[in-house]
Amino acid sequence: MSERDTRLYIEDMLEFCGKALAYSSALTEATLTAEAMRYDAILRNLELIGEAATHVPEALRAMAPDVPWRQIVATRNRVAHAYLGISADTVWSILHDDLPALDLALRALLTRMNEGPPATGR
């Protein structure tokens, strides 16, 4: 996998994170499921975040240990395959507690990726 491909997956994760947050910005925990299409769009973007994460190689994941990679992929699997379902409370928690932190961590990772390897001074 080329470096460009890897960067695209991180950028995709950021895009999907932003969409999920935007779609939920006017909602409260009580109204999260009131608009079915909006709720479905949020779930789809959570799924896509996890799908993109499956393509991030282990070496790059190691550069961002604060990103819960396995949890992101597991959430994707629960949403995509309805394993045990996913409650609206869990979705709200992801939106409110996890996605803002994920957005920051992914932006920091992209910054490190763009900086490239440190100069050796030779």
C-alpha positions in Angstrom: 0.0 0.0 0.0 1.4 3.4 -0.9 1.7 6.3 1.4 -0.9 8.2 -0.6 -3.4 5.4 -0.3 -2.9 5.4 3.5 -3.3 9.1 3.7 -6.6 8.8 1.8 -8.0 6.4 4.4 -7.2 8.8 7.2 -8.7 11.7 5.2 -11.8 9.5 4.6 -12.1 8.8 8.3 -12.0 12.6 9.0 -14.6 13.3 6.3 -17.0 10.7 7.7 -16.4 11.8 11.2 -17.3 15.4 10.2 -20.4 14.3 8.4 -21.7 12.3 11.4 -21.0 15.3 13.7 -22.7 17.7 11.3 -25.8 15.5 10.9 -26.1 15.2 14.7 -25.4 18.8 15.5 -29.0 19.9 15.8 -30.0 16.8 17.8 -30.2 15.9 21.4 -29.9 12.5 22.9 -33.7 12.4 23.2 -34.2 13.4 19.5 -31.4 11.3 18.0 -33.7 8.7 16.4 -36.6 11.1 15.7 -35.5 11.7 12.1 -34.9 8.3 10.6 -33.0 9.4 7.5 -30.6 11.6 9.6 -30.1 8.7 12.1 -29.4 6.3 9.2 -26.9 8.7 7.7 -25.1 9.0 11.0 -25.0 5.2 11.3 -23.7 4.9 7.7 -20.9 7.3 8.4 -19.9 5.5 11.6 -19.8 2.3 9.5 -17.6 4.1 6.9 -15.2 5.3 9.6 -14.7 1.7 10.6 -14.4 0.5 7.0 -11.6 3.0 6.3 -9.9 2.1 9.6 -9.6 -1.5 8.4 -7.3 -0.3 5.7 -4.9 1.5 7.9 -1.7 -0.5 8.3 -0.5 -1.5 11.8 2.7 0.7 11.5 0.5 3.7 11.0 -1.9 2.7 13.7 1.1 2.6 16.0 1.8 6.3 15.3 -1.6 7.1 16.8 -2.0 4.8 19.9 -4.7 7.2 21.3 -7.0 6.1 18.4 -9.1 3.1 19.5 -8.6 1.2 16.2 -10.1 -2.1 17.3 -13.1 -0.4 18.8 -13.7 1.6 15.7 -13.6 -1.5 13.5 -15.8 -3.4 16.0 -18.4 -0.6 15.9 -18.4 -0.8 12.1 -19.1 -4.5 12.3 -21.9 -4.0 14.8 -23.5 -1.3 12.6 -23.0 -3.2 9.3 -24.0 -6.6 10.4 -26.3 -5.7 13.3 -24.4 -8.0 15.7 -26.4 -7.6 18.9 -27.7 -4.3 17.5 -26.4 -0.9 18.6 -28.5 1.2 20.9 -29.3 4.9 20.4 -27.5 5.5 23.7 -24.3 4.0 22.4 -24.6 6.0 19.2 -25.1 9.2 21.2 -22.0 8.4 23.3 -20.0 7.8 20.2 -21.1 11.1 18.7 -20.8 13.2 21.9 -17.8 11.6 23.6 -15.7 9.7 21.0 -15.9 11.5 17.6 -14.6 14.9 18.7 -11.5 13.2 20.2 -11.1 11.0 17.1 -11.2 14.0 14.9 -8.4 15.6 16.8 -6.3 12.5 16.9 -6.7 11.9 13.2 -5.8 15.5 12.4 -2.7 15.1 14.6 -1.8 11.9 12.8 -2.1 13.6 9.4 0.1 16.4 10.6 2.8 13.8 11.6 2.4 12.0 8.3 2.8 15.3 6.4 6.0 16.2 8.3 7.7 13.0 7.1 10.7 11.3 8.6 13.0 13.5 10.7 16.2 14.7 9.1 19.3 12.7 10.0 21.7 15.7 9.9 24.2 14.0 7.6 
